[in-house]
Amino acid sequence: MFSKATSAFTRAILVMVVILLPSLLVPNAGADSSQIVVLVALACGLLTLSEYSTVYPSLVEFRDAPPFNRIRYLSLFLTVFFLSVLARGQYDPSGLTLFIQAIGSLIGQALDFPYSPVRLVILSLPEGATPAQIHAVRSAAGMAYLISLFALTFFYLILRLYNWPSRSGAFNVWINLPTFDPTAGGDVVDRLNRDARVNTALGFLLPFLIPAIGKAAAAIFDDVMLTDAQTMIWMVALWAFLPLSLFMRGIAMSRVADMILEIRRRSTAPAANGEVFAT
């Protein structure tokens, strides 16, 4: 019980650290925005603490199937950290910020080709964006997208090479998929595969849809993405993180469906082979 509470408390602290990172690293954060960020961090920390300290699940999926959530957290942490360092370099240049800016510039230019998600992010910027602002957004988008691609590749390798989630022990569908009801109707394998395809499709489309939504919202919120560093950090981070989460969820649900099919084949194999048991 003590180890479970300690683990939940550590996870809550780590979640709060990610949310507070931009406010801690970017020097131009206002007092009002900092208070809002602290409140959001506390709310997310309490939600994480309550989720991982109880036996019964509520919202967090694949809670007992590491390293699914660890990969997602690490990708979001690295994305927010590097984007915050990029933004800090505009106000307080240092050796680290210049180095990260140089890497981000190379990545952004490499991924800024026609019809790429990074190019769509650049095209969604307001018409009055300066070359320096475009360069900063390109570097941030390229770095965030590259981190998400590395995280997705790493998760796929874990799934294939280490037979995830079988090595984590018995897989409990109710605990790891609390929002999925296996008794809602229809074959559970068909529903898992359908949900997997939907999540994968959304994960593929979101990097292209979010810039279009952002461009439409720019008419309402003006050019806040260019004038406020924290807004730019979170918009770009979520632009890369949400598709990654959907891709990983789709791959994981497809894997669970394959596991259920494999269990069914094993249970029906004796009957299919014509084996007769003496009574």
VENSUL-V447450 format. One record per backbone hydrogen bond with DSSP energy under -1.0 kcal/mol. NH is the residue of the N-H (numbers start at 0). CO is the residue of the C=O. If there is no record, write none. Layout:
nh:co
NH:CO
NH:CO
This chain:
nh:co
4:0
5:1
6:2
7:3
8:4
9:5
10:6
11:7
12:8
13:9
14:10
15:11
16:12
17:13
18:14
19:15
20:16
23:19
24:20
25:21
33:29
34:30
35:31
36:32
37:33
38:34
39:35
40:36
41:37
42:38
43:39
44:40
45:41
46:42
47:43
48:44
49:45
50:46
51:47
52:48
61:175
64:61
67:64
70:66
71:67
72:68
73:69
74:70
75:71
76:72
77:73
78:74
79:75
80:76
81:77
82:78
83:79
84:80
85:81
86:82
87:83
88:84
89:86
90:87
91:87
97:93
98:94
99:95
100:96
101:97
102:98
103:99
104:100
105:101
106:102
107:103
108:104
109:105
110:106
112:110
115:112
119:115
120:116
121:117
122:118
123:119
124:121
128:125
133:129
134:130
135:131
136:132
137:133
138:134
139:135
140:136
141:137
142:138
143:139
144:140
145:141
146:142
147:143
148:144
149:145
150:146
151:147
152:148
153:149
154:150
155:151
156:152
157:153
158:154
159:155
160:156
161:157
165:162
167:164
168:165
175:171
176:172
179:176
183:180
190:186
191:187
192:188
193:189
194:190
195:191
196:192
197:193
198:194
199:195
200:196
201:197
202:198
203:199
204:200
205:201
207:204
208:204
209:205
212:208
213:209
214:210
215:211
216:212
217:213
219:216
220:216
221:217
225:222
226:222
227:223
231:227
232:228
233:229
234:230
235:231
236:232
237:233
238:234
239:235
240:236
241:237
243:239
244:240
245:241
246:242
247:243
248:244
249:245
250:246
251:247
252:248
253:249
254:250
255:251
256:252
257:253
258:254
259:255
260:256
261:257
262:258
263:259
264:260
265:261
266:262
267:263
271:267
272:268
273:270
274:269
